[in-house]
Amino acid sequence: MQIKQTGFDGLIELTPTVYNDSRGWFFEFYKESTLKQFGINMDFPQENISFSKKDVVRGLHFQLPPFAQAKLATVISGSVLDVVVDLRNGSKTFGEVYICPLDSVRRNMLLVPEGFAHGFAALEDSIFFYKCSNEFHKASESGILWNDPQLNIKWPVTTPIVSEKDELLPTFQELLRNSVISRN
């Protein structure tokens, strides 16, 4: 497994070793002992899977403490542009965006620590899979408007397909003003 540091504390891209032969391929998606070798010690009590048609944009979602979630995200089929925003109080990368293409050819994964907003754009019909370090808690869900002008994310879709719920999320500045998130 290859580990790529992203410049954001705790945000790591992982690329597994894939074994191919005439029958197909095999790789270890999740092996606790391997991740522990890289200092990653997390339990994942919930797993989620979604199918998104090309041009769907999901996010930017997060859970408020004490129900915040770290995520280990990958694509089973297709490709997405995975996008995260650092919302961690006091972080040197607070408010910054990180973008990572995930696809079913490289089988790469993104380990997103607690305290990040998360979303993605489907570059083609895609099956997205992620493990969560905490179970979903409806009353703690929040998010940032996907096309927030301050974040200025360049979503690579011509005609974004976005849920009504995601269209109604607050902007980054609104979350700061309402003390939902805090810089310090």
N, C-alpha and C positions, 0 to 999 in steps of 0.2 A: 504494500500500500504506500502511495506517495501522499505526503502532506504538504500543502501550500499555505504559508502564512499570508494573510491578506492585508496586514497593516492595521487591522481592527483587533483589539485585544479579545482573544477567545473565538473569533470568527475564522474558521478554517475550512479550506477546500480539501476534500479527500478524493483520491482516485485509486480504486482498487486494482489489484493485479487480476486481469481477466485471462482465463485459460480457454483457448479456442482449439478445436480439432474438427474432424469431419462430421462429428455428431452435433456440434453447436458450440456453446460456451458455458463457462461456470466461473463464478466469483463469490467471495465472501462479502456480503453486503454489511453485515454487522457481526463483529466478534468482540465481545467485551474485553478480553485479555489483550487483543491487538490495540484497541483504543486506549486502554490503560497504559500501554507502553508509551503512548504519546501524551500522557497526562490528562486524558479525557475520562473522567469518572462521572457517569450519569446513569440514572435509571430512566427508562422510557416506558411508563405505564399505559400509554395510548399510542395507537398508530392510526393514521388517516390516509385515505386514497381518494383521488378525484380524477375525473376525466374532464378535459377542457378542449373545446373545439379551437381550431386556429383562430387567432386574434382575440381570444378571451384574456382579460386582465382581471386577476384576483388580488385583492389586498388594497391597501397595506394594513394588515391585521396584527394585533398583539393582545395579550392578556395582562391585566393589571395585577400587581402584587397583592396578596401572596400567591396568586394563581398564575404568575408569569410562566412562560414555557420556553425552554430551549427546544430546538428542532434539528433533526438530522434529515435533510431533504434530498430527494433524488427523483429522477425520471425513469419510469419503467419502459415507456414507449413514447417516442417523439422527442421534442426539444422545447425548452422554455428559457426565458431570460429571468433568472431569479434575482429579486431586488430586496435589499434590506436597508433599514434606516436605524442608526444607533440612537436609542432613547435613554441610555444609561446615565443617570445623574452623576456628574463629575467626570465622565469619560472624555479623554482627549479628542475622540472622534464624534462627540455628541452632535447630532443633527446631520451627520454626513451619510451619504448613500454609497452602498457597495453593490455592484452588479456582477453576476456570475452566470454565464451560460451553463445550463445542465442539459445533458442529452443521453439518450439510450445507446449511443455508440461508445462514448468514453466511459459511461456508467459513473461519472463523477458525482460527488455529494457535497452539500454545504452544511457544516455544523454551525447553526445560528444560536448563540447564547441567549439566555433570558435577557430581556430589556431591549430587544430589537423589534421593530415593525417589520413584517414580512409580506411579500407578494410576488407574483410572477405574471409574465405574459406568455401565452402559448404561441410558439412560432410555427407550430403545426399541431394537428390533433395529437394530444398528449395525455398520458396517464402519469400523474404526479403522486409520489408516495413520501410520507414523512412520519417519523417517530417523534413523540412529544414527551418532554420530561415532567409534565404535569397534565392531569386530565382537564378537559375543557370545562370552564365554569362560565355559564351564560352571563351572569351579572357582572363578570370581570372583563368581558370582551370590549375591545375598543379598536380604533384604527385611525389612519390618516387618509385623507382624500388621495386617490391614486394619481391624479394629475395636479397635485399641489404646486402652485406657481413658485414657491420658494425652493422646493426640492428640485424642481425642473428635471424630472426623470425623463429621459428620451426612450419612451416605450416604442419598440420596433414593430408596431402594428399600424396598418393603414386606417382601418375602421374598428376601433376598440369595442369589444363586447363586454360591458360592465354591468354587474347586478345593480338593482335599484338601491339596495342596502349600501353598497360600496360608493355609489354616487352621492350619498348623503353623509358620508363621513366628514368630520371636521378637518380643517387644515392644520398643519404643523403649528402655526402661530396661534390658532384658536386653542389648541391643546395646551400650549405654554401659558396663554392668558388665563385659562380656566384652571391652571395648576394641576392638570391631569398628568403632565410630564414636567420635569424641572431640570434646568441646566445645571444647577449646583445643589 
